[in-house]
Amino acid sequence: MTHSILLFGATSILGFNLARLFPETVVPFISPGNPSHLVSQWPVLQLENPEWPERIFAQYQANVLLYCHAVCDVPKCEAAPDWAHEINVQHLRRVMEALPETTRLVYVSSDHVFGGDGEYDEHSRPCPISVYGRTRVGAEELVLERHQSLVIRTGLAIGASPN
């Protein structure tokens, strides 16, 4: 089955709204344990299972993977840095190992990769001040090593979400 875009992280504010706006094009995957009835029919990410990404990519054969999945609870990341690294970096690494070369990866990162004076442009070097920010930089570095991949850094999103 071929779909244009797989969206990992459809319970994020950005992911949720993209999935709702483009239901014909986007196949949304939600984080495990999300109790919202608004997303209960969407498939659940199983990124802790090393075989799962390969099965999903074979099933859907998408042109694009839009990766919006991350744990962004800054205090929780500070309290459990190994856990934050596992979810924000290692899950992405496993996905990328299975991702077909023909599928374009678009990684949605965060403005938390910065943390100084607040004046940044596309040439600014990351300078994270939190565990969460450092995990996002680590994930960006993985993505930027892959040919034809893109990192998009967003600021705080405000809008509808499933929770």
N, C-alpha and C positions, 0 to 999 in steps of 0.2 A: 504494500500500500504506500503510495507516494503522497507526501504532504509537503507544502512549501516550508513551513517553519515549525520546529519543535521549540517549546518554551519551557525551560526548566526554571522553576521559581514563580509559579503563577499565583502564589499567595502573597508575594510582595505587592506593594501598591502599584508599581509600574507594570509588573507582570499581570496582575489581575485585570487592570484596565485594558491592556493590549489584548488579552484573551477575550474579554467581553466585546471589544470594538471590532475584532477581526476573527470571528468564530469560524469562518469558511477557510481561513488560511493558517491559523495557529492551532497547534495541538498543545494544550496546556497540561503541565504536570505540577502537582502540588507537593508541598512538604508533608512528610508523614505526621499523622496525629492532628491535623487541622480539623477542628470540630464544626466548622461552618457548613451549613446546609447549602450555601451558595456555590460551593466547589465540590460537593460530595460526589458528583458524577465524573469528576476529572480524575485521570489516573494519578497514582501516587509515585513519587520518586523513590527509588530503592538504591540510592547511591552507595550505601554501605556494602552492597552485594557486588563484588567485582565482575560477575558475569552479566549483570542487568543491563549496563549501557550497550554492550554489543548486541544483545537481543533486541533492544528498542531501536537501535539504528538499522538493524536488518529489517525489522518490521515496518518502519515508517519511511526510510530512504529520503530523508528531508534534504532540502537545499541549504537550509540555515538552521543552526542551533543558536537560539537566543538564551544565554545563560544568565538568569537573574537570581539564581539560588545562592544564598549565603545566610549565615546567622549574623545578625547585626545588633544583637543585644550587647552593647559595649561593656556594661558591668559584668555580665556573665562571661564574656570573652576574657576580661581581665582576671576573673576568678579561676578560669579553667583554660589557660592558653593552649594546652595540648589538644583539648577538645575543639577549640576554635580553629586551630590549624588543620585538624582532621577534616572538619566540615568545609571550611572555606578554601583550603588548598588541596588536600589529598582527594577529596571527592572530585574536584575539578580535574586533577591529574588522571584519575581513573577514567573519567569521561573522555578526556582527550586521547588517552591511549586506545580507546575503542572507536573514536570518531573517524569516519571515513574521510579520506583526503578531499573528496569532492564536496563535503559539507562545510560551508563557511561557518566559523565560530565568531559570534558576537558576544562579548563578555561585558555585562553591565557592572561596573565597579562603583566606587563611592568617593565623595569628596573627603572622606576620612583618610585618604592616602596623604593628605596635607594636614598641617597642624601648626603653622607658624603665624605669620602676619595676615593671612587671608587674601593676599594678592597673588593670584596664580594665573598662568595661561598655559597653552598646550606645550610650551617648552620648559615649564617648571619641573624640577625634580621632586619626586615624592619625599615627604618628610613626616611620616606618621608619628603620632604621639601616643598611640594606644595599641594594644594587642590586635584589636579588630582592624585597625588601619594597616598594621604590618601584615596581617593575613591577606588583606586585599592587595597590597603591593606584591606579595608572593604569588598570588593568583594571576595578577596582571603580567608578571614576568614570564610565567608559563605560557600564557596566551600569546604574548608578543614574540615568542620563539617559534610559533607555528605560522607557516606561510598562509597568507590571505586571511588572517584573523584580525579582529578589531576589538579595541577596548574603548568603552564609552564610560566616562565618569559623570555621574549624576549627583546633584545636590539632594537635599532632603525633599522627598516627594510628599506631596499632600494631596489627598483625594480618597476616593472610595477604596475599601479593601474588604476582603471576606470576613474580617474580624472587627 
